[in-house]
Amino acid sequence: MVKFIILPLKINTMKILGIGSRIKHPELGIGVITNVSDRHYWVTFIDSGLETIDLDAGFEIIEALEKDDIDTVSFYEVEKTLKEILQKWTDISPASQIAEKYKGGTIILQPQDPDLKAKEIPIDTFFHKIVMLRDRIRVMEQKINSSKNLDDQEKVDLQQYITRMYGSLTTFNVLFKNKHDHFVGERSKK
C-alpha cells in the first residue's frame, strides 16, 4: 500500500519591492534595486556596485516602491543611467576602446646594444596606461578651470600647457578605436 502525505502549502506573503526601491544592507551599504526575479534582487550599491541578494535577505528599507505600481525599465537602461551620473559627478571617463588591429599585440622596446634584452609590453596594458594618463590630465584640467585660487590669466596659462600635453600625446591616437577619444593639441591656423 502506498501512503501519501499531504503537507501544508507554504504561501509567500512577503511583499516584493519594486525597481527603484532604496535599501540599506548591513554589509553592502546603501543601494537601489535595479531588477527583481522570483528569488533575488539585483541591487546597485554605492560602494560595491551590482550585487544580487535574496528576496528575504536582512536589510532596511529606506524607500519602498511597489512592484506593480511602477514602470519597469531594463537593466541596460539603469546601468546606462548610472554610468552617466557617475561620469558627470566623478572623474570617471567613458571606457575607451583599443583599435581592433592592436588587440592582443605587443610593443617591443629594442635597445641599440644587441647584447641587451628587449622589453616586451602587451599593447592592451600600454593602452590602459595611456587612457589613465589622459583621464588624469582631464581631471587636472577640470580642477584648474573650477579653481577659486587661480585668476583667469593663470587658468589660461595652465590650459595652454595642458593643450601642449595633449599635442605631445597625439602619436598614440593610432591605438584608439574611436576618433572622439583622440588626443587633440593646438591646431595650426591655415
N, C-alpha and C positions, 0 to 999 in steps of 0.2 A: 504494500500500500504506500502511495506517495502522499506526503504531507506538504501542504502549502502554508507558509507563514505569511500573514499579511502584516506589513509594517505600516505605521502611520506615515502619511505623506508629509514631508517637511517642506513648508512653503516659505520662500524667501520674502520676508516682509521688509527687508532693508530698502530704504529709499536710495535710488541711484541718482548721483549728482550729474548734472549736465555739463557739456563742454563750456569752458569759460569760468567754471567754479574755481574759487581760490581756496587753497588748503595750506595747513602748516603741519608738516610731518616731523616727528620728534628727532629723526636723524638727518633727513634730507633738507629740511627747512621749508621755506615758502615756495609754493608753486601754483601753476594754473593747469587745470585739466584740459588736455588738447584732444583726447579721443577716449572712447569708452567701448569696452567689449563686454561680453557676458560674464567675464571673470576679473577683468583688470581695468584700471585707469591708466592712461598714458598721461604723465604729468611732466611738464617742463618746469624744473626747479631753477631758481635764480643761481644757486651755487654749483649744482651738479649737472645741469642740463636735463635731457629727456630720460625719464625712468618709468618703468611700469611697476605699479603696486597693486596688490589685491584689493578688490572692492571693499573688503571688510578690514583692511589694514587700519591700525590705530593712528588716526590723525585728527587734527582740529579743523573744523570747517570755518573758514574766515567769511566766505560769501558763497552761498549755495544758489545755483541756477537749476531750475527743474529741467530734467531730461526732455520732457515733452513740450516745454514752453519756449524753447529757443530754436533758432535756425541752426542747423548743423553745418559745419564747414569741414573741409577736408584737412587732413594732417598737413598736406603740402601747403595749403593757404596759411595755416597757423605758423608753420615753420618759416615760410617766406616773410610773413609779417614780423615775426620775432627777429629774424635776421636784419630786416630793415630798421627796426627800432634799435637793436644793438649797434648797428653801423652808424646810426645817426647820433647816438648818445655816448659812444665809446670810441676808442681809437682802432677798432676792428675794421678792416677793409674787406671788400668783397674778394673772394678767392680768385686769384689769377691762375690761368691755366698755361701750361707749357705747350709750345708748338709740338704737334704730333711727331714731326721728324726727329725731335730730340729726346722724346720719351725713352727712358732706359739707356740713354747714351752715356758716354764717359768723356770727361775732359782730361787730357794728358798734358802735364807740365814737364817738359823735357829739358833738363839743364844742357848747356852747351858742352860741358865736360862729359864725354862718353863714359867715364868711369863712375859717374854719379847716377843713382837710380831715379827714374822718372816717378812722378807722383800722379796717381790716377784718382779722380774725384767723380762720383756719379753726377751727371748733369742735373738730375732731379734735386739733389742736395744743394748743389751750387745755385740752381734756380730759386729754391726756397730761401736761401740766404739773400739773394738779390731782392726778392719780394719783401722780406723782412726789413732790409735796408730802406727800400722805397717807402714802406709804411711808416718807419720811424722818422724819415725826413718829412713826410706829410704831417705827422703829429707835431713835430718841431715847428713846421710852418703854421699850423693852426694855433699853437701856443704863442708864437710870435705875434700873429695877427690879432689875437684876443688879449694880449698883454696890456695891462694898465700902467706898467712901469716904463714902457718904451714910448717915445714920442713918434709922430708919423714919419719923420725922416729916418730915424733908426730902424723902423719897421721896413721902410723901402730899401734901405741899405742891406739889411739882413735877407730880405726877399730876393734881392739880386744875387746874393751868394747862393741861396737855395736854387735859383734858376740855373746858375752855373753848375751846381752839383748835379742837377738833372741832366744838363747838357753833357757832362762828363760820363754819364751812365748810359747814353743813347746807344753805345756799342752793343749793349745787352738786349736791345729791343728784338733782335732776331729770335730770342728764346721764347717770347710771348706769343701765345696763340692769337689773342685779340689785340687789334691795333689800339683800342681805347686804353689798354694797360701800359702802353709805351711811355718811356721817359721822354719829356719834351723840354729842351733847353731854350736858349734865346734863338729866335728865328731871325734870319738875315732879312733886311729890308731891301727888296729889289724893285 
